[in-house]
């Protein structure tokens, strides 16, 4: 927090200075991204990609920042712990956990954390200020040469604004001690435009036996300078947060009256996290480049099994992640012709280094360390090269061919020595490396200015935790453990169609499939590896965005997925957590007299919780409402989240645990769940200047 306050004082001072710049200084053009009102016919590579603009984000009530990813059709964003923790994501039959198999970037910086203390691909968006997003571009499937790690299910590229039409000061108050203050503006400075955004957010939550006591601060300071054939920007982002958690709870504890649905078994869990980054983006003619450095830390306390492993002190554990990430990318786009037909070639290189000072797991009680389970220093480096070729063979037929090669190097050094279980973890130190070459391609046939069809296929991959690539002994009992493959291959393919009709209807339909060689993952909660079998997923997705009038619009998104293991086994072939049905719909209004609003519904279908399908989660439905009024320079709005006060579950798991009151040595398999937060009302008042 002290580092954040120092940066904050510096940036506030800079912001005050910019107010003295002359009014006739040059400024950047403010670009309004219309998102789904843009016709992608003639530009898109598949039916599963799209753009979302700030206008659509403004109309959507959000309970948590991470829910901006629900703008990706078929994506469900939930939470099983405190507000400060990364969300749980579901897409295309995946329980993506906290981000594995879905790649997310912000202004060219990777958000997914490799070899993370809590989970591979950990994607925490709490450092993002939603109002600063100018565009969210999503690409589902592995058909894009410029997307590498965590690309099986797809990717999202978030871009922040370079300039604002007006400055804004907005305050929000809500139930359960919710408060939020946002200040943002942009102004001419030093031949360019400087954007400043500051967010402070506090929240106690609705829980019956804890206060989340979330205390979050976010800062974005970005300066953009126009060039004759492009632009260059440099941005500073800072984030600091701490919170208490209400983790998932066992059904039997509620049934027995030990706690209610808003209660906890261990009320001392929670976390603290920070993220500070400096990045630059540069574009000049056909050249485009970026570079970044990120300082990140997380201490996370959890307890999922209560008193199963340690009947005296409990099973609480602390996960630690302290790292510096640096890297960047450079690409060149060459426009040419082939036999008189338009052709382009894009060449790119990407570099990323995760210098992890510690990634660790500790046994704790009430956040006090009792002993180390595992602690490592890791350096993970990767370099990727790609080439993408696009040719318009006729006025109606075009092709996209991509080739990508990735190399990874892992270096793991044990820091624990002999751990709390008396196991010498020295043998888990070591090095590993791996490489993959991926081929991707699409054929696109354009019927007319309104309709287009796609046939796409591509290879993708996700990296595994570096500790899993060198592991030799299990930290819990010292037994031999097989290491995992460093890189896990996936293969996806789909056929689809897109329509954009008279600027009123934007629609798409896609039939897709995805095969994964193995879902081998390092399990951060246990400090060991867990192997699963090869799998296959297939499904259908339909989207429709209909502008009924200039004032009214309707959007509907439906996704169905069938997911199963392809290698037979006695326990069954269903994939735990694989979602079958997702339906999202919204009715939006924006009137010339100042009134605006949105009513949104999300249906999250039931899913198997164990391989034989005998235990399933119930489906859940939640409705959210936003209504507001603009007048003069003021905006007043009200959000009602969980409008019907549903007590459906945000997420469900099935595993064994033991309560303190239960028989010694007894473990009970049970559904553990996190309830949707009760209906809550939040009121905001904003002033634009």
C-alpha positions in Angstrom: 0.0 0.0 0.0 2.9 2.4 0.7 4.2 1.9 -2.8 0.7 2.6 -4.2 0.4 5.8 -2.2 3.8 7.1 -3.4 2.8 6.5 -7.0 -0.6 8.0 -6.4 0.8 11.3 -5.0 3.2 11.5 -8.0 0.3 11.0 -10.5 -2.1 13.4 -8.8 0.6 16.1 -9.0 1.1 15.3 -12.7 -2.6 15.5 -13.3 -2.8 18.9 -11.6 0.0 20.2 -13.8 -1.7 19.1 -17.0 -4.6 21.4 -16.1 -2.3 24.4 -16.9 -1.7 23.3 -20.5 -2.9 25.8 -23.1 -6.2 25.1 -24.7 -4.7 25.3 -28.2 -2.3 22.4 -27.6 -2.7 19.5 -30.1 -5.0 16.7 -29.0 -5.7 13.2 -30.1 -8.8 12.4 -31.9 -11.4 10.7 -29.6 -12.5 7.5 -31.3 -15.8 6.0 -30.3 -15.9 2.2 -30.6 -19.4 1.0 -31.5 -18.5 -2.6 -30.8 -21.3 -4.9 -32.0 -22.6 -2.2 -34.3 -19.5 -2.7 -36.5 -20.0 -4.9 -39.6 -17.3 -7.6 -39.4 -18.3 -9.2 -42.7 -15.2 -9.0 -44.9 -12.8 -8.8 -42.0 -13.5 -11.6 -39.5 -11.6 -14.9 -39.5 -14.4 -17.0 -37.9 -18.0 -16.6 -36.8 -16.8 -16.8 -33.2 -15.0 -13.5 -33.0 -16.4 -10.0 -32.3 -15.9 -6.5 -30.8 -17.5 -4.9 -27.8 -17.3 -1.2 -27.1 -17.6 1.0 -24.1 -21.2 1.9 -25.0 -22.3 -1.7 -24.3 -20.3 -1.8 -21.1 -21.9 1.3 -19.8 -25.4 -0.2 -20.0 -24.5 -3.4 -18.2 -24.7 -3.6 -14.3 -21.7 -5.4 -12.9 -21.5 -7.0 -9.5 -17.7 -7.6 -9.9 -15.1 -6.2 -12.3 -14.4 -9.7 -13.8 -17.9 -9.8 -15.2 -16.7 -7.7 -18.2 -15.7 -11.0 -19.7 -19.4 -12.0 -19.8 -19.5 -9.7 -22.8 -17.9 -12.7 -24.6 -20.9 -14.8 -25.8 -21.2 -18.0 -23.8 -18.8 -16.9 -21.1 -20.0 -17.3 -17.4 -18.2 -15.5 -14.7 -18.8 -16.6 -11.1 -17.1 -16.5 -7.7 -16.5 -19.1 -5.0 -14.5 -16.9 -2.6 -13.9 -13.2 -1.6 -14.5 -10.3 -4.0 -10.7 -9.7 -4.2 -9.9 -13.1 -5.6 -9.8 -13.9 -9.4 -13.2 -15.0 -10.7 -14.2 -18.5 -11.8 -14.8 -18.7 -15.6 -16.8 -21.1 -17.8 -16.8 -21.3 -21.6 -17.3 -23.9 -24.3 -17.6 -26.8 -21.9 -14.7 -25.8 -19.7 -14.6 -25.0 -16.1 -11.7 -22.7 -16.8 -11.0 -22.4 -13.1 -9.4 -19.0 -12.9 -8.3 -18.7 -16.5 -6.6 -21.9 -17.9 -7.4 -22.3 -21.7 -8.7 -18.7 -22.1 -6.1 -16.1 -22.8 -6.6 -12.5 -21.7 -4.5 -9.4 -22.4 -4.9 -5.7 -21.5 -3.1 -3.2 -23.7 -0.8 -6.1 -24.9 0.1 -7.2 -21.4 -0.8 -10.8 -20.5 -3.2 -11.2 -17.6 -2.9 -15.0 -17.2 -0.3 -16.0 -14.6 1.8 -19.0 -15.5 3.1 -21.2 -12.6 0.8 -19.3 -10.2 0.5 -20.0 -6.5 -3.3 -20.6 -6.8 -3.9 -22.0 -10.3 -2.4 -22.2 -13.7 -3.5 -19.3 -15.9 -4.8 -17.3 -12.9 -6.7 -14.3 -14.4 -7.4 -11.6 -11.9 -9.1 -8.5 -13.5 -9.5 -6.6 -10.3 -6.9 -4.1 -11.5 -9.1 -3.0 -14.4 -11.3 0.0 -14.2 -14.3 -0.9 -16.5 -15.0 2.7 -17.5 -11.5 3.0 -19.1 -12.1 0.1 -21.5 -12.5 1.4 -25.1 -12.8 -2.0 -26.7 -12.9 -5.7 -25.9 -12.1 -8.0 -28.9 -12.8 -11.7 -28.4 -11.7 -14.7 -30.5 -13.0 -18.1 -29.5 -11.2 -21.1 -30.8 -7.5 -21.6 -31.7 -7.6 -20.2 -35.2 -5.4 -17.1 -34.7 -1.7 -17.1 -35.2 -1.1 -14.2 -32.8 -2.6 -16.0 -29.8 -0.4 -18.6 -28.1 -0.6 -19.9 -24.5 -4.0 -20.6 -22.9 -5.6 -20.4 -26.4 -7.8 -23.6 -26.5 -11.1 -22.1 -25.7 -10.3 -18.6 -27.0 -9.0 -15.2 -26.0 -9.9 -11.6 -25.2 -7.9 -8.5 -26.0 -8.9 -5.5 -23.9 -7.8 -2.1 -24.9 -8.0 1.0 -22.7 -8.9 4.4 -23.9 -6.3 7.0 -25.0 -8.6 10.0 -24.6 -12.0 10.8 -23.2 -14.8 13.0 -24.5 -15.3 14.4 -21.0 -14.0 14.0 -17.5 -16.0 12.2 -14.9 -16.4 12.1 -11.1 -18.8 9.4 -9.9 -19.7 8.1 -6.5 -21.6 5.0 -5.7 -23.2 3.8 -2.5 -24.9 0.4 -1.9 -26.0 -2.1 0.6 -23.5 -4.0 2.8 -21.3 -1.0 3.1 -20.5 -0.8 -0.6 -18.8 2.4 -1.7 -16.9 3.4 -4.8 -15.4 6.6 -6.1 -14.2 7.1 -9.7 -12.3 10.1 -11.0 -11.1 10.1 -14.6 -10.2 12.7 -17.3 -7.9 13.3 -20.2 -6.2 16.5 -21.4 -3.6 17.7 -23.9 0.0 17.5 -22.7 3.4 17.5 -24.4 2.1 17.1 -27.9 -0.2 14.3 -27.0 -3.1 13.3 -24.7 -2.8 12.2 -21.1 -5.5 10.1 -19.5 -5.9 9.7 -15.7 -8.2 7.4 -13.9 -8.4 6.6 -10.1 -10.8 4.2 -8.5 -11.4 3.5 -4.8 -13.7 0.7 -3.7 -14.8 -0.7 -0.4 -17.3 -3.6 0.4 -18.2 -5.7 3.4 -20.5 -8.2 1.6 -23.7 -9.8 2.7 -22.2 -12.6 4.7 -23.6 -13.5 8.2 -20.4 -14.1 10.1 -17.6 -12.1 8.3 -17.1 -8.7 6.8 -15.2 -8.9 3.6 -13.6 -5.5 4.5 -12.4 -5.3 0.9 -10.3 -2.2 0.3 -9.3 -1.7 -3.3 -7.4 1.1 -5.1 -6.8 1.3 -8.8 -4.8 3.8 -10.9 -4.3 4.3 -14.7 -2.1 7.0 -16.1 -1.6 6.9 -19.8 0.0 9.3 -22.3 -0.4 8.9 -26.0 1.4 10.8 -28.7 0.2 10.8 -32.4 2.8 10.0 -35.1 2.7 10.7 -38.8 1.7 7.1 -39.5 0.7 5.9 -36.1 1.0 6.6 -32.4 2.9 5.7 -29.3 1.7 5.4 -25.8 3.1 4.7 -22.3 0.9 3.7 -19.4 1.3 3.1 -15.7 -1.2 0.9 -13.8 -1.3 0.3 -10.1 -3.5 -1.9 -8.0 -3.6 -2.7 -4.3 -6.3 -4.8 -2.5 -7.0 -6.8 0.7 -10.1 -8.7 1.7 -11.7 -11.4 3.8 -13.3 -14.3 2.1 -16.5 -16.3 2.4 -15.5 -19.5 0.7 -17.7 -22.4 -0.6 -19.5 -24.2 2.2 -20.7 -27.9 2.6 -24.3 -28.6 2.0 -24.6 -30.8 5.1 -23.5 -27.9 7.4 -26.5 -25.8 6.1 -28.9 -28.8 6.3 -27.8 -29.5 9.9 -28.3 -25.8 10.9 -24.7 -25.3 11.8 -24.5 -22.3 9.5 -26.8 -20.5 7.1 -26.2 -20.1 3.3 -24.3 -16.9 4.0 -22.1 -18.4 6.7 -18.6 -19.8 6.8 -16.8 -22.7 8.3 -13.4 -20.9 8.5 -13.9 -17.1 9.0 -10.2 -16.2 8.9 -9.5 -16.8 5.2 -8.9 -14.0 2.7 -6.1 -12.4 0.8 -4.0 -9.4 -0.2 -2.7 -8.7 -3.7 -1.0 -5.9 -5.6 0.0 -5.3 -9.3 2.1 -2.5 -10.7 2.9 -2.3 -14.4 4.6 0.0 -16.9 3.9 -0.7 -20.6 4.3 1.0 -23.9 2.6 0.4 -27.3 3.9 1.7 -30.6 2.5 1.6 -34.1 4.0 3.1 -37.2 2.9 2.1 -40.6 2.9 -1.7 -40.8 5.0 -2.0 -37.6 3.4 -2.6 -34.3 5.2 -3.3 -31.0 4.7 -3.3 -27.2 6.8 -3.9 -24.1 5.8 -4.3 -20.5 7.1 -4.9 -17.0 4.7 -6.1 -14.2 5.4 -6.4 -10.4 2.9 -8.7 -8.9 2.2 -10.3 -5.5 -0.5 -12.4 -3.8 -1.0 -14.0 -0.4 -4.2 -16.0 -0.4 -5.6 -18.0 2.6 -8.2 -20.7 2.0 -9.7 -23.8 3.7 -11.7 -26.2 1.6 -11.6 -29.4 3.7 -11.8 -27.8 7.2 -10.5 -30.5 9.6 -9.9 -33.5 7.3 -6.1 -33.5 7.2 -5.3 -31.8 10.5 -8.0 -32.5 13.0 -6.4 -30.2 15.6 -5.3 -27.1 13.7 -7.5 -27.4 10.7 -6.6 -27.5 7.0 -6.2 -23.8 6.2 -3.4 -23.0 3.8 -1.7 -20.0 2.4 -0.7 -19.7 -1.2 2.1 -17.2 -2.1 3.0 -15.7 -5.4 5.7 -12.9 -5.8 7.0 -12.2 -9.3 8.2 -9.8 -11.9 7.0 -10.3 -15.5 8.6 -8.6 -18.4 8.3 -9.1 -22.2 6.8 -7.7 -25.3 6.0 -8.3 -29.0 6.9 -6.9 -32.4 5.0 -7.5 -35.6 5.1 -6.3 -39.2 2.2 -6.3 -41.7 3.2 -6.3 -45.4 0.5 -5.6 -48.0 1.2 -7.3 -51.4 -0.5 -8.9 -54.3 -0.5 -12.5 -55.5 -1.4 -13.0 -59.2 -3.1 -9.7 -59.1 -5.1 -10.5 -55.9 -4.8 -8.7 -52.6 -2.5 -10.4 -50.1 -1.1 -9.6 -46.7 1.6 -11.2 -44.6 2.0 -10.5 -40.9 5.2 -11.6 -39.1 5.5 -11.5 -35.3 7.6 -12.4 -32.4 6.6 -12.5 -28.7 8.8 -12.8 -25.6 7.8 -13.3 -22.0 9.8 -14.0 -18.8 8.2 -14.8 -15.4 10.9 -14.2 -12.8 9.1 -15.7 -9.7 10.9 -15.0 -6.4 8.6 -17.3 -4.6 5.6 -19.5 -5.4 4.7 -21.3 -2.3 2.2 -23.3 -0.2 2.0 -23.1 3.6 -0.1 -24.8 6.3 -1.7 -22.1 8.4 -4.1 -21.5 11.2 -5.9 -18.1 11.3 -3.4 -16.9 8.8 -0.4 -17.8 11.0 2.1 -20.2 9.3 2.5 -23.6 10.9 4.9 -25.0 8.3 5.9 -25.0 4.7 4.4 -27.5 2.3 6.3 -26.3 -0.8 8.2 -23.2 -1.7 10.1 -22.6 -5.0 11.9 -20.0 -7.0 11.0 -20.3 -10.7 12.1 -18.7 -13.9 9.9 -19.4 -16.8 10.8 -18.0 -20.3 9.1 -18.3 -23.6 9.5 -17.0 -27.1 7.0 -17.4 -29.9 7.2 -16.7 -33.6 4.2 -16.5 -36.0 3.3 -15.8 -39.6 -0.2 -15.1 -40.9 -1.1 -15.0 -44.6 -4.3 -13.6 -46.0 -5.3 -13.8 -49.6 -8.4 -12.6 -51.4 -8.6 -15.3 -54.2 -11.8 -13.8 -55.7 -14.2 -11.1 -54.7 -16.0 -13.7 -52.6 -13.4 -16.2 -51.4 -10.5 -15.5 -49.1 -8.2 -17.6 -47.0 -6.2 -17.1 -43.8 -3.3 -19.4 -43.0 -1.2 -19.1 -39.8 1.9 -20.8 -38.6 3.2 -20.5 -35.0 6.2 -21.9 -33.2 6.7 -21.6 -29.4 9.6 -22.5 -27.1 9.4 -22.7 -23.3 12.2 -23.0 -20.8 11.5 -23.9 -17.1 13.9 -23.6 -14.2 12.7 -24.6 -10.7 14.7 -24.2 -7.5 13.4 -25.6 -4.2 13.5 -23.2 -1.3 11.8 -25.3 1.4 14.3 -28.1 1.9 12.6 -30.5 4.3 9.0 -29.5 4.6 6.4 -29.7 7.4 5.7 -33.3 6.4 9.3 -34.3 6.8 9.8 -34.7 3.0 13.0 -33.5 1.4 11.9 -31.5 -1.6 15.3 -31.0 -3.1 14.7 -33.6 -5.8 11.9 -31.4 -7.2 14.4 -28.8 -8.4 15.4 -29.0 -12.0 15.0 -27.7 -15.5 12.8 -28.6 -18.5 12.0 -27.2 -21.9 9.5 -27.9 -24.7 8.4 -26.5 -28.0 5.4 -26.8 -30.2 4.6 -25.7 -33.8 0.9 -24.9 -34.5 -0.9 -24.6 -37.8 -4.1 -22.6 -38.2 -6.3 -21.7 -41.1 -9.7 -20.5 -42.3 -11.6 -20.3 -45.6 -14.1 -17.5 -45.8 -16.8 -17.2 -48.4 -18.7 -13.8 -48.6 -22.2 -14.1 -50.1 -22.8 -10.3 -50.1 -22.3 -7.3 -47.9 -24.5 -8.8 -45.3 -23.7 -12.5 -45.1 -20.4 -14.5 -44.8 -19.5 -18.1 -44.0 -16.4 -19.6 -42.4 -14.6 -22.9 -42.2 -11.8 -22.8 -39.6 -9.3 -25.2 -37.9 -6.3 -24.6 -35.7 -3.9 -26.1 -33.1 -3.6 -24.4 -29.7 -2.0 -25.2 -26.4 -1.7 -24.4 -22.8 1.5 -24.5 -20.7 1.5 -26.5 -17.4 2.9 -25.3 -14.1 6.7 -25.3 -14.2 6.8 -27.2 -10.9 4.8 -30.0 -12.5 7.5 -30.4 -15.2 10.3 -31.1 -12.7 8.5 -32.8 -9.8 9.8 -36.1 -8.5 8.3 -36.5 -5.0 4.9 -35.7 -3.6 5.2 -33.0 -0.9 2.5 -34.6 1.2 4.0 -38.1 1.6 7.2 -38.3 -0.4 5.9 -40.9 -2.9 7.2 -40.8 -6.4 5.3 -38.6 -8.8 5.3 -38.5 -12.6 6.1 -35.1 -14.1 3.7 -33.6 -16.6 4.1 -32.5 -20.2 5.3 -28.9 -20.2 3.0 -28.0 -23.2 -0.4 -29.6 -23.8 -1.8 -29.6 -27.4 -5.3 -28.9 -28.4 -7.0 -29.1 -31.8 -10.1 -27.1 -32.7 -12.3 -26.7 -35.8 -15.6 -25.1 -36.6 -18.0 -24.0 -39.3 -20.0 -20.9 -39.0 -22.0 -18.1 -40.6 -22.3 -14.3 -39.8 -24.9 -11.8 -40.8 -25.1 -8.0 -40.5 -28.4 -6.8 -41.9 -29.3 -3.2 -42.6 -27.3 -2.0 -39.5 -30.1 -3.5 -37.3 -29.3 -7.2 -36.9 -25.9 -8.6 -36.1 -26.1 -12.4 -35.8 -23.8 -15.5 -35.9 -24.1 -19.2 -35.8 -21.2 -21.6 -35.2 -20.7 -25.4 -34.9 -17.4 -26.2 -33.2 -15.3 -29.0 -31.7 -12.1 -29.1 -29.6 -9.9 -32.0 -28.7 -7.2 -31.9 -26.0 -4.5 -34.5 -25.7 -4.5 -34.4 -21.9 -5.7 -32.1 -19.2 -2.7 -32.7 -17.0 -2.4 -29.8 -14.5 -0.4 -29.0 -11.4 -2.8 -28.7 -8.4 -1.8 -25.6 -6.4 -4.1 -26.4 -3.5 -2.2 -29.7 -2.8 1.2 -29.0 -4.1 1.2 -32.1 -6.4 0.1 -33.1 -9.9 -3.2 -34.6 -11.0 -3.6 -36.3 -14.3 -6.8 -36.5 -16.4 -7.5 -38.1 -19.7 -7.7 -36.8 -23.2 -11.0 -35.1 -23.9 -13.3 -33.8 -26.6 -15.8 -31.0 -26.6 -18.3 -29.9 -29.3 -21.2 -27.5 -29.4 -23.3 -24.9 -31.1 -23.4 -21.2 -30.4 -26.0 -18.6 -31.6 -25.9 -14.9 -31.1 -28.3 -12.1 -32.2 -28.0 -8.4 -31.5 -31.1 -6.6 -32.8 -31.5 -2.8 -32.8 -35.3 -2.6 -32.7 -35.3 1.2 -33.0 -32.7 4.0 -32.3 -33.8 3.7 -28.6 -34.3 0.0 -28.0 -32.0 -3.0 -28.6 -32.2 -6.7 -27.8 -29.4 -9.2 -27.5 -29.6 -13.0 -27.1 -26.7 -15.4 -26.8 -27.1 -19.2 -26.5 -24.4 -21.9 -26.2 -24.7 -25.6 -25.9 -21.7 -27.9 -25.3 -21.2 -31.7 -25.0 -18.0 -32.6 -23.2 -16.5 -36.0 -22.4 -13.3 -37.8 -21.8 -12.3 -39.8 -24.9 -10.3 -42.5 -23.0 -12.7 -45.0 -21.3 -12.3 -45.5 -17.5 -14.4 -47.3 -14.9 -15.3 -44.0 -13.1 -17.1 -42.6 -16.2 -16.4 -40.2 -19.1 -18.2 -37.0 -18.0 -15.9 -34.0 -17.3 -16.6 -32.5 -13.8 -17.7 -28.9 -14.1 -18.3 -29.0 -17.9 -21.1 -26.7 -18.6 -23.8 -27.8 -21.1 -26.2 -24.8 -21.5 -25.7 -21.0 -21.2 -28.3 -18.5 -22.2 -27.8 -14.7 -21.8 -30.3 -12.1 -22.9 -30.7 -8.3 -22.5 -33.1 -5.6 -23.3 -31.5 -2.2 -23.5 -32.9 1.3 -23.8 -31.2 4.7 -24.4 -33.6 7.6 -25.0 -32.9 11.1 -26.3 -34.6 12.6 -23.3 -31.9 11.3 -21.0 -33.4 8.0 -19.7 -31.4 4.8 -20.2 -31.5 1.3 -18.8 -30.8 -2.4 -19.2 -32.5 -5.6 -18.0 -30.3 -8.7 -18.2 -30.8 -12.4 -17.6 -28.2 -15.2 -17.4 -29.1 -18.9 -17.3 -26.2 -21.1 -16.1 -27.1 -24.7 -16.8 -26.5 -27.7 -14.6 -23.3 -29.7 -15.0 -21.8 -33.0 -13.7 -19.7 -32.8 -10.6 -18.1 -36.3 -10.9 -17.1 -38.5 -13.8 -20.1 -40.9 -13.7 -22.6 -38.0 -13.7 -24.4 -39.3 -10.6 -23.9 -36.0 -8.9 -24.9 -32.8 -10.7 -25.2 -29.1 -9.9 -28.5 -27.4 -10.2 -28.9 -24.7 -12.9 -29.0 -21.1 -11.8 -30.7 -18.0 -13.1 -29.9 -14.4 -12.2 -31.5 -11.1 -13.4 -29.8 -7.7 -13.2 -31.3 -4.3 -13.8 -29.8 -0.8 -14.5 -31.8 2.3 -14.8 -30.5 5.9 -15.1 -31.0 9.4 -16.2 -28.7 11.9 -17.9 -29.4 15.7 -17.5 -27.1 18.6 -18.1 -23.7 17.4 -16.9 -25.1 14.9 -14.4 -25.9 11.2 -14.4 -27.9 9.3 -11.9 -28.3 5.6 -12.1 -29.4 2.6 -10.0 -28.3 -1.0 -10.2 -30.3 -3.8 -8.8 -28.1 -7.0 -8.9 -29.9 -10.3 -8.5 -33.3 -8.6 -9.1 -35.4 -11.6 -8.0 -33.3 -12.3 -4.9 -32.4 -15.8 -6.2 -30.7 -18.2 -3.8 -29.3 -20.3 -6.6 -25.7 -21.3 -6.4 -22.9 -19.3 -8.1 -20.7 -22.5 -8.2 -20.7 -26.1 -7.0 -18.0 -28.7 -6.3 -18.2 -32.3 -5.0 -15.3 -33.5 -2.8 -14.6 -34.9 0.7 -14.2 -32.7 3.8 -14.6 -33.1 7.6 -16.3 -30.7 10.0 -14.9 -30.2 13.5 -18.0 -31.8 15.0 -17.8 -35.0 12.9 -16.2 -38.3 13.9 -12.4 -38.4 14.0 -11.0 -40.0 10.9 -14.3 -39.7 9.0 -14.4 -37.9 5.6 -17.7 -37.1 4.0 -18.1 -36.5 0.3 -20.5 -33.6 -0.2 -21.5 -30.8 -2.5 -19.7 -27.6 -1.5 -21.2 -24.4 -3.0 -21.1 -20.7 -3.0 -24.5 -19.0 -3.1 -25.3 -16.1 -5.5 -25.1 -12.9 -3.5 -28.6 -11.7 -2.4 -30.4 -8.9 -4.1 -28.4 -5.7 -3.6 -29.1 -2.1 -4.7 -26.4 0.4 -5.6 -27.0 4.1 -6.4 -24.5 6.2 -8.4 -24.2 10.0 -9.0 -21.8 11.2 -11.7 -20.7 14.6 -12.9 -19.2 15.1 -16.3 -16.9 18.1 -17.0 
